[in-house]
Each structure stands twice: as C-alpha cells, then as structure tokens.
Amino acid sequence: MATAVATKKNAELSTDVMDDIFADAGEGAAFDASELQIPFVRLAQQMSPEINKKDAKFIPGLSSGDMFNTLTHQTYDGEQGVDVIVAYQTTKYLEFVTRENGGGFMGEIDPTDPVLQRTSKEGTMDMLPNGNQVVKSDQYYCLVLDGEGGYEPAVIDMKVTQMKVSKRWKTQISMNKAKNPKTGQMAILPIYSTIWKLTSVDETNKRNETYANYAVHKVGMVQDRDLFMEAKTFRQSIMAGEVKAQDENQTQGRSEDQGSDDIPF
C-alpha cells in the first residue's frame, strides 16, 4: 500500500479527497505563537556555510548572491530577486562576545540603555565597556511573495555594510506617497501597502574583496485586498508582541555578521 501511495504522489487529488481535506482545514495545525519560529531571509556570501557542500548547513542549489530562507531552505535567485511586503520595521542592538574571546550571543540591548552611548571603536567594530561587541541590526518583518498568489512571513535583517541599503530603504518608505482619489490630497502610504523587490548586487570593500549586497526597488501598491489585510494583521500581531523572531545563530551562540564591517556575513 505504501508503494502504491508513493507512486501517486504527483497525481492530482480527486475532488472527493480535496473536499475532505478542506472540510478539516486547520485541524491540528494551530499552535501558540510562542511555539512558532519566524524564519530569516538572508543573502549568501562566498564564505557562507550554506554554500559549502561539506557544511551541515549546506543548501543545494544556493550560490553566492542568492537569498535563502533559514528555516525552509527556500532559495531565491539574486538576479531575479524576491518581492516582499514590509509589515513592520525595528532596530535592535545585539551584544556578542568577540571571536577572539570565544564568541557567543549575549542578548539584546535596549535602545534606550545608556551603555550604547559609551561604546568605542576598535577597528571597524563598536565595543562596549565590558569588552563585548555591539552590532546594530535593522529588521524588516515581511510577507515574502512566491509569485503565484502565496506568501510566507519572514524577517530580513540588515547589519554592517547592509545598513546603508537599509537607510535608503527606510527613506523610500518614509517618502512613499500617493494621491487619495476621493480627496485629491497626497498622503504617505502605510508601510504594509507596498510591494518591494529585493535583488543582490556585487560590491567591493577597501581590501578589494567582492561581496554581495542588497538592492531594493519599489514595485508598486498592493492590489489584492486580502493580501493587504493579511499584511496589516501581521503588523498588528507583531506590535501586540504575539509574533517574535529568534535567529538560530543567536540561540546557538554565534553571529553570521559578527566581526566584520566590510563583508556582512
């Protein structure tokens, strides 16, 4: 029986089976928000473990300059890019033990903590008085669109060299206006009303080393009302504290971006 089922895995399901499946829609799939993990979408670099065939984190088909989902391992071609709707943006300050001292994620620092005003520069790193490194991270909670009407939530975080891209992106969002057809007045659009395309481009650092960085382009306003409402609901859930992202590299005591202000990985 198992063999028979396996040979039919690519066949279309009958109408009866589909009716039964959708009659039980959602059964057993509801979990508390604290039990769920929102993945990150990241940009692969030449030295990323995800493109090393001998590394446990290897993702088949992934190349430098491509983007990937840290949970599902879905990949996105860097040149073709991926469309996203930003529902929420926040900036976090992450504390790490330096690699020279063994490495390790120590937690988040509140943006209002006075210790952030007492950092000092050591080369390209921002150092805390206790000798640990602080890394500023702009995080974008997004709906990642699949081009076929589907989407999935993910966080796109930008650190180090990617921060200049983030600054331009936030500027574009703050200047994103449209004319209200009923009043004729220009208004700044809500953050979750616009689709953006993320692609990757090559950049060169001071050591003449090439790395991949993001490029962000405006696609246009969301046309589907259900998608718009989904993005709005996602934002409300985040603001209510019901949705949180946890980087697996932080829980494992590592940071992909730690220790370099030239190559963001």
N, C-alpha and C positions, 0 to 999 in steps of 0.2 A: 504493500500500500504506500509506503514512504517513497519508493521509487516512482510509482505512478504519479504521486503528487508533485514530486520534484520535476518530472518531465513536462508538467503542465504549468510551471511557474511563470512562463512568459505568455501563456494563453490568456485571452480576455475572460474575465469572470462573467458568469451568467447573470442575467437580470435578477434571478431569484437570490443568488448569493449577494449581489450588491444591495438588494433590498434588505436582506437580513443584516448585513454589515452596518448600513446606515440607520437601521432601526435601533441598533445598540450603540450609536455614536457616542463616544466619550466614556463608555463603560470601562472602569478600571484604570483610566488614564489621568485621573485627577490627583494631583499631589499638592502638598503645601508648598508655597513659594520658597520657603527656606530650604526645601529639599532639591530645588532645581538650580541648575548652573547655566548662566548665560555665557555662551562662548565668546571668544575674541576672534576678530578677523585681523590677521597680521600679514605683513609684507616680508616675503622670503628674501634673504640676503645670500651672498656667495658662501658664507660660513655658517648659515643656519643649519641646525641639526636635522631639520625636516627634509633637506635635500641630500643628506648623506645616507647612502644605502646601508651603511654599517651601523647607523644610529637607531636606537629603539624608537625614536620619534619620526623616522623616515616616512614621508608621504609619497607614494608612487605618482609619477607624472608631474610633480611640483618642480619648478625651475626658479632660479634667482629672478626676482622681479615680479613673480606671480604672488597672488594673495591666497590665503588659506584660512579655513575655519579650524580653530584649535580643538574643537570638540568633535565635529562630524568629519573633519579632514576633507571637506569640500574644497576644491581649488578653483581659482578664478584667474584667467589669463590676464597678465599685467597690461598687455596692449589693448585688449578688448575692454577690460575694466569690469566694474560691477556697479549697478545702480542701487542707491540707498536712500532711505528717508530718515533724517535725523529727528528723533523724538525728544532727546534731552542731551545736554552737554554739561559736563562738570570738570573741574580741575582738581587733581589730587597731588599730594606731596608724599612720596614713598621713601621710606628710610631703609637703607641697606648697609650691611657690613661690607667693607671693601673686599675685593677678591684677594688682595694681599693678606688680609686677616681672616681668610676662610670663607668669606661670602655669606649671604643669608639675608632674607627679608625680615625686617624687624617690625613692620607695620606702617600704618598711615599716620601722618602728622596733620593735625587740624590746621586749616589755612590761617586761622587767627592766632595760632601758637606763636608767642614772641621769639621762640628759638629760631624761626625761619629768618628773622632779622639779624641773626648772629652767625650766619654762615660765612664761610671764607672760600676762596678759590685755591685749589691745588691742581695746577694744570688746567684741564677743562672740566674738572669735577667740582660740584658745590658740596662743601664739607660742613658737617655740624660740629659744634663744640666738643661732642663726645668722640669725634674721630670717625663717625659713620658718614656715608654719602646720602644726600637727598636728591631724588630725581623728580622733577616736575612732569606730570602726565596729564595731557588733555584727553578726556574720554568722551566719546560720542556713542550714545545708545541709539542704535539704528534698527530699522527693518531692512534687511537685505533682500532685494527683489531677485527672483530667479528668471524673469523674462517671460514666464508662462502664467502669470497671474498669482503665483505663490510668493511667499516671503518667510523669513525666519528672523528672530531677534538676535542681535549680536552687538558687541562693543568694539569700536575701532578706537584704539588708543594711540596717541602720538606723543613721542618723547624725543628729547635730544634734538637732532637735526630736523626731525619731522615737525618740531614746534613752529618753524617758520611757515610751513604749509598750513598748520592749524590756525595760526594767526590770520593768514589770508582768508581761510575758510570762515572763521568767525566774523571777519569783516564783511564778507559777502552775505552771510546770513543776516547781519545787522542792517545791511543796506538793501535787502531783498524786498522790493515794494511792488505793488500792483494797484491799478485803479479800480475802485469799487464801482461796478456797473450801475448800481442803484443811486449812489450819491455823486459819482464822478470824482470823488476825492481819492488821493493816493494814500495808501496805508502800508505799514510794514507787515509782512505776512507772518503768520505763526510758523515756528521752526519746523513743525511736522507737516507743512503743506507743500513742501518742495522736494523734488527728486534730484539727487546729485549723482554724478558719475565719478568714481574713483579709478584712476589708472596709475601706472607706475612709469617713472622716467629715470634715466641714469644721471647721476650727479658725481662730481669729483671733489674729494676733500683736499686739504692742504698738502697731504702726502702723496697726491696724485693717484689716490686709490678710488676706484669706481664703486659706487653703491646705489641701490635702488631707493627712490623716494616717491612719495605720493604726488599726484596731480589731481586737482579737484575741479570739476566743471559742472555748471548748472545745466540740468536737463529741462526742467520746467515744472509747472504746478501739477500736483496730484489730480488726476482726472476721475478716479474711481472713488465714490463717496464711502463705500465700505472700507477701502484701504485707508482713506483719510481718517475715518473714525477709529480704525484699529491703531493707527499711529498715535492718535490723541489719547486713547485709552492706555496705551503703553506708557506714554508720558505720565499720565496720572498715577499709574501703578508705581512708577519709579519715584515720583515725588512723595507718594504715600509711604515709601520705604518697603513696599511689598516685593520689589524687584531689585536684586543686587547682583553685581558681577564679582567673581572671585577668580583672579588669574592663577592658574595651576602652578605657574613658575614661582609665584609668591608663596603658595602653600607648601611648596617643596623647598623653599628657602633659596630660590635662585631668581635672577632677573635677566631676561634676554637683553635688556638695554643697559645693564649696569657697566659702568667703567669706560664708556666711550662717548665723546661729544662730536665725533667725526663720522662714525658709522653706526647708525641706530639699530643695533641688534646685540 
